[in-house]
Amino acid sequence: MIAINNISSQLCRKLLRKFFAKYPNDRLKIRAHRTLTKLLADQVSMSGKPGGWAGGVVYAVSSIGVGVPGVLNSELEEVFGVSMGTIYKRAAMIRKLLIF
């Protein structure tokens, strides 16, 4: 599990950098990185595609039920390389785990 999380952590951080380079938002960036750090500190098993987790983090910390402000769902799918279904699923897991 630790090896999976180390790889996932690195890839998630890379994907978050890519996302925030394309869609700058300092407040959201800070919240996303804090959330990812909390997931890793809690040793949440991050199996599956890192794009799902990174996209889920962004969606979980920014969405108020209508998506990520200023970003189309198709753009999220493109940046993170996963479907919105995967992003929704990971965001729901993250919210449940961290009680948003």
VOVEXBA-859416 format. One record per atom (N, C-alpha, C): z, y, x. Coordinates in pm, whole numbers, plus 50000, padded with zeros to 5 digits. Example, Ala and Ser with C-alpha at 12.3 -4.5 7.8 and 13.67 -1.06 7.14 Angstrom:
// VOVEXBA-859416
507804943151319507804955051230507804967051320507084977551285507144989451367507875000351290
This chain:
// VOVEXBA-859416
500004988150082500005000050000500005012650086500725012550195500805024450281499435027350343498735016950388497415019150446496455024950343496495019750220495645024950113495985039650088497265042850081497655056750056497255065950170497335061450295496935069850407495455073150400494645063150371493205065350357492935074150237493555070850125493365078850003493815093150023494915094950091495435108350117494435116750195493905111050301492935118250383491675121650304491165111950229489955114250151490205123850036491365122849972491705132149864491785146449917492425148150029492535161650087491155167150124490295158550176488935162750209488175166950083488315159149977487655162549850488215175349790489515177349801490115189749750489605201749829489485200449961488915211450042487495214649997486705204249973485335205949928485305213049792486165208749701486215214849568486585229649577487645232649652488115246649657487225255549743486395249749829485395257649900484315262249801483995253549708482955256649609483495264749491484745262149452485385268849338486735274549382486715285749454487965291249508488955295249397490195291149416491275294749324492575291749399493135301949462494305299849548495485293849474495735298449354496885293449277496715278649245495535275149198495255261149165495255252449290494745257849400494715250449526496135246749571497035256249564498435253749602499045243149512498845244449380499395234649286498825220649309497535219949337496895206949360497455200349486497565207949593498085202149718499555198149704500325205949633501735202249609501835189449526500975188349427500985176449342500585164049421499545165049502499135153749585500255149949682500895159749742502005157149833503145149949761503435153949638504495147649558504135133149526502875130749489502445116949461502625108049583502255113349699502395105649822503855103549860504675113849841506105112649872506765102249782506305101349658506845091649563506235077749583505345076649681504675064149716503955057849597503285066349521502475061549410501285053949469501055042049418499915034049465498635040749416497815045149511496595052349477495385043449498495365032149430494215023249442493065028849359491865025149395490695030349328490055041249412489085047849355488335058049428489165070549451489195075549574489935087949603489435099749520488145099849484487615110549401488265110949264488615099349214489325098849085490685105249095491385102449205492705108249225492635123249251491725127449337491595141649367491175149349242490185144049170489765150349045490865150348942491605139448937492735138448844493815148548874494075150849002495065160849042494625174648994493385178149022492885191348981492955192748830492515182548758492515183148612493945183748558494835175848615496225175548567496925188948585496685195648695497415208148721496735220448661495495219148619494795231048571494425230648424494255218948370493745217748235494835220248132494465227548032495355229447918494675223747794493995212647815493325205847706491865209647689491395219247764489995223447751489245222447883489755215147977489085213648106489595223348210488965222748326489325231548438488635245048415489405255848409488795268948383487695272448483486535276448429485425280848514484615269748578484905257148542484205245848603483765236348491482495232848491481995223248392482405209148430482555200748329482885186748357481845180248448480595183448428479535177748513479695182148659480225194148680480475198848817481635191248880482655188248800483775180148851483275166248891482445160248805481905147048837481105147348967480335157848985479505159049105480345160449232481325169349229482145171849348482985159549386483575153149286484495142049314483815128349313482575127649268481815115249273482305104349179482925108349071483405098848970483125104548831483245096148730483005100548593484205108348540483965115948436485075123148372486085113448313485615101748270486545091648220487575087848327487125086248450488045083048560488975094848588488435106848587489265118848611490315120148502489915118448375490885119148264491985108748280491575096448315492535085348329493555088348440493065092948555493975096148665494855108148631494295118248565495075129948526496215125948432495925117048337496965112348245498055104748321497645096448417498635089148497499505098748577498875108848636499605118648717500575126348630500135130748514501035138148424502235129448384501975116848356503045107648315504015105348430503475103148549504315100548666505165112648706504565124448698505255136448745505785145048631505595140548510506085147248389505705161948385504425164248364503915177848348504215182848211
